[in-house]
Amino acid sequence: MPDPIPLPPRRDDTAADMRSLVQLGQEEPQPVPAPSTQPFLEPDWPPDEPA
């Protein structure tokens, strides 16, 4: 796969994407969530009750 072509940041104060708003100084960078330590847990289903 070819590398993406880097684009210059927008200089428009009506920019809608977060990266451009951060570069313009209008927004703070979004926090990066921590990786899950146990991504494959069993679902927490309620126990089956006998009829």
Protein Blocks (a to p, Z undefined) as FASTA:
>chain_A
ZZdddddddfbfkbfbfklmmmnopaccdddddddfblbccddddddddZZ
